Amino acid sequence: MQHFSIWSLLRNSMSYHEGWERQWRSPEPKREYDAVVIGAAGHGLATAYYMAKEHGMRNIAVVERGWLGGGNTARNTTIVRSNYLWDESTALYEKAMVLWEGLSQDLNYNVMFSQRGVMNLGHTLQDMRDLERRVNANRLNGVDAEVVTPEQIKEMIPFINLNTRYPVLGASLQRRAGVARHDAVAWGYARAADALGVDIIQNCEVQDYLWSGDRIVGVKTNRGDIGAGKVGLAAAGSTTLLTQKAHLQVPIENYMLQAYVTEAIKPVVNHVVVWSAAYFYVSQSDKGGLVYGGHLDKHSSWAQRGNLGNVVEVQQDLVSAIPFTSRLRLRRHWGGLNDMTPDSSPFICQTSVPGLYLNAGWCYGGFKATPGSGWAMAHTVAQDRPHALNAAFSLDRFHTGHLIDEHGAAAVAH
Ligand SMILES: Cc1cc2nc3c(=O)[nH]c(=O)nc-3n(C[C@H](O)[C@H](O)[C@H](O)COP(=O)(O)OP(=O)(O)OC[C@H]3O[C@@H](n4cnc5c(N)ncnc54)[C@H](O)[C@@H]3O)c2cc1C
C-alpha cells in the first residue's frame, strides 16, 4: 500500500499527481471465504479491518450491493461523542472515541476527526437535571463532561439566540467530542482492510443465504454463490430484509431521518450544538456549510425522500436558534433509513442462527460508534463470543429485560 505522508505528496506533485495508486482492488468474488461481511460501509468495513488486523484473519470478503459507503455512513451528520448515560453504552462509545483519536494515524488516512466539542442545551429545569445527571454519570465513568452556563454558551457561540421558543438555561459539554469526515472513514477503512488482503466486492447484492442444515454457510448474490464459514450482517436500514431471509426476528423498525446543508459561509458555529427540546442540531462543515437536522419522520417507512413537514419544522428551528440564517440558502437535503430499536441501543452479537452474526440497530447514532463497533464485532465473529464491551448488546436483552434505554434516559440526540 502506498504510504500517505508529506513526502509522498511532494514526490507525487513532481509527476502532476499521476502516480497515485488505486486505493483498493476490485476483485472477483472467490468461491469460499472464512468470513463474509454484508455491507461495505463504516461498520462492515471496520469489522473486516479489525478481523484482519487484530485476529489475523485474511480470507475475508465484504460484499456491497451498491458502492462503498453509499448508505448512512455517507448520509449522516457525523457527530461523534461518548457521553452516554448507561455504563454499557459509555464503555462501548468511549472505546470508539479512543480509537477515533488515533484513527487517522492507524489507517494512514486523514478522517478529519475534529474534536470541537458537542454541546447539549437544556431548556427546562428538568432538562438541566437530566444533563447534570448525565454529566455526573460520565465523570464517574472517566468520560470528560461538564455543565456550562448560558453566559459561557454565548461566549462560545456569539450568534446564538438564547431566548427562543426554547429558552436556554445551560448545557452539557463534552470537549473531546466533535465530527469526522464520513466518506473518509469508509475510504480509510476500505484502503486499510484491502491492504491486509480483505476482498471488497461492490455491486454484489446478497439475495439469500446458503444453508447446511440449520447453519448458514454462505450467501447467494447477484454475482453467484459465495461460501463462508461465518456471515456478519452490517446492513443498517436493510437489516430486517436480510434477517427475515434467515428466519430471525429482530426488534428493528425503519424510520427516515433527514439532514440539511446551507451554502458556505465564514466560520460561525465552532461546536456541535444540540437543542434538546427540538431535537434540532447544527454544526459547520470545513467547507463552510451549516449542517443540521431534526427529528425522525413520525412514521415507520422505507422512503429515503424527505417529507415536507420535517423540512419546514427544521428550518424554523434553525432560524429561531440562529436568526441571521434566515438569509442563507438551503443547498441540499437528503434522507437515510435508520434501523431503530425500542431501547435506542444497538446489537453486536451472535444470533440464534449458527453462522450468522449481527451488527445493527444503530438508530440515528451509529456513525460515532464505527471504530468501536467494528472492533467489538470483529472480536465476536473471530472468537465466536462477545467481548465484554458488547456482551450487553445482544438480542437476548429483549427476553431478559436488561434493556439499555438511552432514549428514555434524557433528551440527548444523535
Ligand atoms: C440523516 C442522518 C443523520 C445522522 N447523523 C448521525 C450523527 O450525527 N452521528 C451518528 O453517530 N450517527 C448518525 N446517523 C446514523 C448513522 O449514519 C448510522 O447509524 C451509521 O452510518 C450506520 O452505518 P452502517 O455501516 O451500519 O450502515 P450503512 O452506512 O447504511 O451501510 C449499510 C450498507 O449495507 C449495504 N447493503 C444493504 N443491503 C445489502 C445487501 N442485500 N447486500 C449487500 N449489501 C447490502 C448498503 O448498500 C450499505 O452500503 C445519521 C443517520 C442519518 C440518516
The ligand as an ORCA input file, in Angstrom:
! r2SCAN-3c Opt
* xyz 0 1
  C     -29.591     11.999      8.170
  C     -28.816     11.169      9.151
  C     -28.030     11.778     10.096
  C     -27.293     11.006     11.008
  N     -26.466     11.640     11.892
  C     -25.657     10.926     12.699
  C     -24.716     11.585     13.531
  O     -24.613     12.816     13.518
  N     -23.920     10.818     14.323
  C     -24.010      9.465     14.345
  O     -23.288      8.845     15.121
  N     -24.870      8.800     13.544
  C     -25.703      9.500     12.717
  N     -26.584      8.852     11.881
  C     -26.659      7.387     11.919
  C     -25.519      6.728     11.146
  O     -25.429      7.287      9.860
  C     -25.726      5.226     11.019
  O     -26.086      4.660     12.267
  C     -24.449      4.564     10.553
  O     -23.868      5.258      9.485
  C     -24.735      3.160     10.145
  O     -23.590      2.653      9.494
  P     -23.587      1.234      8.867
  O     -22.229      0.961      8.381
  O     -24.192      0.286      9.852
  O     -24.703      1.344      7.729
  P     -24.748      1.953      6.269
  O     -23.746      3.018      6.066
  O     -26.176      2.287      5.969
  O     -24.310      0.715      5.408
  C     -25.060     -0.441      5.184
  C     -24.586     -0.986      3.848
  O     -25.186     -2.250      3.619
  C     -25.423     -2.348      2.235
  N     -26.432     -3.382      1.991
  C     -27.723     -3.370      2.355
  N     -28.352     -4.470      1.920
  C     -27.424     -5.206      1.261
  C     -27.460     -6.454      0.577
  N     -28.588     -7.163      0.476
  N     -26.311     -6.933      0.018
  C     -25.164     -6.215      0.119
  N     -25.072     -5.031      0.741
  C     -26.189     -4.535      1.311
  C     -25.923     -0.943      1.876
  O     -25.860     -0.699      0.490
  C     -24.986     -0.073      2.681
  O     -23.835      0.327      1.977
  C     -27.369      9.586     10.974
  C     -28.171      8.962     10.019
  C     -28.879      9.733      9.097
  C     -29.723      9.046      8.056
*
